[in-house]
Amino acid sequence: MDQAKGSVGRKLKVVDPYNQDIKFVTEVTAETLKGKSTKQVSFTVTETIFGIPVTSETLNLR
């Protein structure tokens, strides 16, 4: 799979086709929480088969 690189304040979406029917969708969001110096990053990978999301895993870091 490809790497997903982004910057704070910008959403990123990468689609990696495995074959014609299966693809992996990676979505990354990174933001600064309001009024704080704290950063929050959310990383989600979803496996889609025939256009239907089958499995999804999300990792949140703060």
C-alpha positions in Angstrom: 0.0 0.0 0.0 1.1 3.6 -0.6 2.0 5.9 2.2 -0.3 8.6 3.4 1.5 11.9 4.1 -0.3 15.1 5.0 -0.1 18.2 7.1 -2.0 19.6 10.1 -5.3 21.1 9.0 -5.6 19.2 5.7 -7.5 16.0 5.1 -6.0 13.3 3.0 -7.6 10.3 1.1 -5.6 7.6 -0.7 -7.3 4.8 -2.7 -5.2 1.7 -3.3 -6.9 -0.8 -5.7 -6.0 -4.4 -4.9 -7.9 -5.6 -8.0 -11.0 -4.6 -10.0 -13.4 -5.5 -7.1 -11.3 -4.8 -3.9 -9.7 -1.5 -2.8 -8.2 -0.1 0.3 -9.2 3.5 1.3 -7.0 5.3 3.7 -8.2 8.6 5.2 -6.1 10.8 7.4 -7.1 14.0 9.3 -4.8 16.0 11.5 -6.0 19.1 13.4 -5.1 21.4 16.3 -7.8 21.3 18.9 -9.4 24.7 19.5 -7.6 27.0 21.9 -5.0 24.3 22.7 -1.5 23.4 21.5 -2.8 19.8 21.4 -2.8 18.0 18.0 -5.2 15.2 17.1 -4.5 12.7 14.3 -7.1 10.2 13.0 -6.0 7.4 10.7 -8.6 5.1 9.1 -8.2 2.2 6.7 -11.3 0.7 5.1 -11.4 -2.4 2.9 -14.1 -2.2 0.2 -15.4 -5.1 -1.8 -17.8 -4.5 -4.7 -18.3 -1.0 -3.5 -19.4 -2.1 0.0 -17.2 -1.2 3.1 -16.4 -4.6 4.7 -13.9 -3.8 7.4 -12.6 -0.5 8.8 -10.0 0.3 11.5 -9.4 3.7 13.0 -6.5 4.9 15.1 -6.8 8.2 17.0 -3.8 9.9 18.5 -3.9 13.0 20.7 
